[in-house]
Each structure stands twice: as C-alpha cells, then as structure tokens.
C-alpha cells in the first residue's frame, strides 16, 4: 500500500488529521528530502501536533527515483504500508511523486493521494479574480528568451480559446523581477495577484495591473522580495496581428532569427531555409 501525503506550505497546523493518522500507521516513509522531513517532524512534535515517529526514512526524489524503484521492486510496496512526503504542499504538483504513482499503476499496487495544502489553489482562491478557468503553469523557464516564448504561447492560447484565464505561476525571488518585467512588456494592462509566505505570519500580497506591480516591486528593497512567490495572471483574450511571410522576410533581423520565424510559417527546418538563402 502506498499513501502520498500533503505537508503544510507554511503554517504547521495546516497538516491534516488524515495525514497524521497515516504517518502513525505507515511502516516506512519515502521523502523528497530526508532532512526537510526530519525538520518538519521535529517542529510538529515541538508543537504537540505529532509524536516524533520512529520509522525508516528513505530519500526519493527526481534524481534517484528510477534507480530506487528498480532496486526495491514492487514487493517493497505490497509487503508494507509506505508513505511519501514531498517538501511542502501536494506531491506531484511542481514536486516529485508522479513517477511513484505510475509505478503503482504499472504494478497493481494499491495507492491513495490524500488532499491537503496547495500553493496553486490557495493563491487562485486568494486572488479574488472571478474567472471560471485557471491554468497551472508552475515554474517558467529560467532563460529570458525561453521564458518570453512560454509567455507568448500562454497569450496565444488564451487568444485561441477567446476566454479569460487565470495562469498560476511559481517564481523564486532571484527571478521574480525578470519574470514580472517580461510579463509587463508583453501584457502590461492585464491584472496580476502576487503572494508570498502563504499561511505564514508575514504573508504578503499585491494586486493590480502587471506594469504597476512590476514598477512597485522594482522600488522595493531586495529583502522584501525574499521568499517563494505565486503569481496569478488574469490573461485576457486579445486579437493578434499576423505578419505575412514577405513582411518578415523584409525585416532587418539577424539571418538565423529570421530563418526560425520563416521556418515556423512554412513548417520546414530553419537550417534548410537558412542554407537556401531564405527562399520561400
């Protein structure tokens, strides 16, 4: 039997009664980071919420999961009750766990996923945006060009669906201003809700037009921006200008970039198009 267990995203008292019961009944625990789990257990025991469990703890994360599962086999899960905890929030949501679920499905292992705290859902609820649909993006690419390309795809998807969508993005303090700057460049007048330290004593949130929030954050001391952020962007459908093949071909752009754009229109290899001198 396998149980995937949610852990608090901040406030320790957000741990669920079912998670506490399951922790007490499990024979073995798998952890994204054993050190983080031990720290969580220590704090819960200090607060009188949990009696410090004395169970074997095994590390299971994205870098070792294949080797671990191949080594222990399905018998590891059928002969005992195994619990899995990621570092914070729900397993499988921008955290490891999906491979573990697939392994259970492939080998007919009974498993359950207990509901609990999720930064994605909590931020969406706290945004106040009256939007019927939301899209969980998770972390955007770290490189600027890739990040802007991803944002462009989100904008295009909203335009294609012709409906407003709230996009939920996770971001680290190191790239927060870069991401807000890219969003401000591309959709400055759309609304954004930014929140950090959810459920904690010093929770902060800001709401407004993306450009306004970006300008506000640029003026803040770097210490204020520390912490993990969740951004909820209310992207509106907008009409998109379409350039023709010839209009792009006539642009004063670096040849390789121009080749990539034209190749997209033609559905051919950019290398072949570049080698042919951009001929249609």
N, C-alpha and C positions, 0 to 999 in steps of 0.2 A: 504494500500500500504506500502511495506517495501523496503527501499533502504539501501544496505550495502556500506559504503563509505570508500575509501582508505585515509590514512593520511600520511604525509611526514615521511620518515625514518630518516631524519636529516634536510636537507635544507627546510625551511618553504615554499619557493617559488615552491616547487615540488607539492604542493596541486593543484588539477586540477580545471579547470573552472566549470566542471560539478559538482564536489563536493561542490564548493562554491554556485552554483545555488541551489543545492538540500538542503544544510544547510539552505538557506534562505526560501525555500518552505516547509520544514518539520514542522509538528506541535509539535512533540515530538522526543527526541533523547535518544537512549539507548547507554550506554558507558561501555567498559570493566572496566575502572576506571574513575569515575566522576572527580576526582582531576586532572588526566592527561588531560582529555578533556578540563576542565576549563583553565588549563595552556596553552594548545595549542591555544584555542580561544583568550586568553589574548595576547599571543605573535603575533598571526595573526593580531589582532586589533592594537597592538602597531606598527606593520609594515605597517599598512594601507592596508592590504590584505583583511581583513574581518571586517565587522561591528559586534561588540560583540552581538551574538544572545541572546535574552531573551526568552528561551524555557525551558520547563520542561526537566530535565536530570535524567535518571533512570540508576541505576547500573545493568549491565547484564554481568556476567562472568561465568566461568566453574563451580563455586561452588554454584551459586544460580539460574542458568538458568531454571532448571526443576521446581523449586518452583515458580519462577516468571511467567513462561509461563502458569503453571496450574492456577495461581491466576488471571491473566488478561484475559486469553482465547483468541480465535481468533478475537473476536469483537474489541479488542484493536487495531488491525491492519487494520480492514476493515472500521472502522469509522474515521480514520485519517491517515495522511502520517507520517510514523515512519522511522527515520534514525538510523543506527547502526554504531558506530565507535569503532574499537579496538585501542590499544595504539599507534601503529606505523605500517605502511605498510598495507597489504591487510588482511581484516578479513578472517578467516578460514585457513590461511597459518601460522601454528605454533601459531595461535591466536584463540580465540573463534569466533563463528559465524556459524559453520556447523549445530549445533542444531537448531539455528534460521531459517536457510534455510530449514531444514527438516520439522520444524513446519509449515512454509509457504506452503510447498508442500503438507503436510498432510491435511491442512485445506483450500486449494484452494485460498490462499492469493497471490495476485499479488506481485512479488518482482523483484528487479533488483540488479545486482552487478556491480558497476562502476569500471573500470580499473584504476590502479594507481601504485604508487611506490611499489616495492617488492625487498627485500634484496636478495632473492634467484636468481631471474632473473638478477638483476643488477650485482651480483658477478659473475655469469656464463658468462655474456657478457664481463665483465672486465678481466676475466682470460686469454683470448687470446687462449684458448685451441680449436683447430679445431676438435672438437668431435661432432658427429651428434646427440648424445643422452645424456641426463643428468637425474639423479635420485635425487629427493629432499628427503633427509634423515631427515632434521630437527635436533633436539637435540638428541644426543646419550645418552644411559643410564648413570646415574651418577656413578654407582659402576663399578670398574675396570673389574671384571670378566664378567659382563653383557655387558659392552662396547666392550670388546675384542670379545665376542661371536657375537655381532652385526656386528663388522667389518669383522669377519671371514665369516659371511653369505653374506655380500656385495661382498667380494672377490670371494666366491664360485659362486654367481650369475653371476658375470662378466665372470668367467671361463666357466660356463654353456652356456652363450649366445655367447661366443667366439667373443666378440666385446669390444672395449674400451668404458668406460662410465665415465662421469664426475659426481661424487657424491657430492652434495652440503650439507654441514653440518653446523649447527649453534652451537656456543660454547660460554660459558661465560668465562671471564678472570680467574675465580677461577679454572676451569678445562682445560684451554687451553693447558698447558704443559703436563698434563696427557694424553689428547687425542692425541696430537702430538707424545708423547712418544709411545703410543700403535700403532699408525699408522707407526711410524718409525721402530718399532720392527717387524711388520708384512709385510709392503710393503715399505722398505726404499728407493728404487730407483724409485718409481713412482713419478710423478710430483704433486705439490700442489701449489695452489694460495690462500694466506691468506690475508684477507682485513678487516679493521675495520673503524668505523666512516665514513661510506659511505655517500657521498654528503655533508659532513661537512668540516669545514675549515682545520682540522688536519687529514684528511683521510690518512691512511697508507696502503700499500700493499706490499707483499713479494711473490716471486715466485722462485721455484727451486725444487730439489729433496726433498722428505719428510724428510729424515735424515738430510740433510743440513739445512733445515729451522728449524727443531727441535733444532739442535745444536746452531744455530744462536739465536733462541729465549731464550734458556737457559742462554745465556750470557748477555741478555738484562736486564736492571733494571726492577723490577716489575711494576713500574709506567708506563712504555712504553706499557705494555701488558694490561693495563686497557681498558675497553670498550667491546662492544659486537662484536664478530668475526664471519666471514663467511669463511669457508674452502671449496675450490673446489678441490677435489682429482681426478686426472686423473688415474683411475684404469685400468690397462691393463690385458687382459686375460692371464692366466698362467696355465701350466699343474700342476696338483695336484698329489702328491704322495698318494697312497692309502695303508693303513695298513690292514693286514688281522686280523680276529678275534683272531687267535692264537698269532700273533705278539703283539697285545695289551694285551692279557691275560698274556703273558710272561714278560710284562714290570713291572719294580719296581715302581708302583704307589700306592697311598693310595687306599684301597679297595673300598671306596664309589665312588671315581672319576673313578676308573677302571670300576665299575659296570655301571655307567652312560654311559661311552663310548661304552661298550659292548651292553648295552640295546639299544642304538641308532642303532647299526648294526643289531640287532635281531628284533627290533621293539617290544620289550616287556618292562614291568615295571622294572625299575632299582632296586626297592625294592625286587621284586621277585627274580631277578637274584642275588642280594647280599645275600639274605636269602638262596639261593640254593648253595652258595659257588662258584659262577661264572661258573657253569657247562653250557656248550652250549646246 
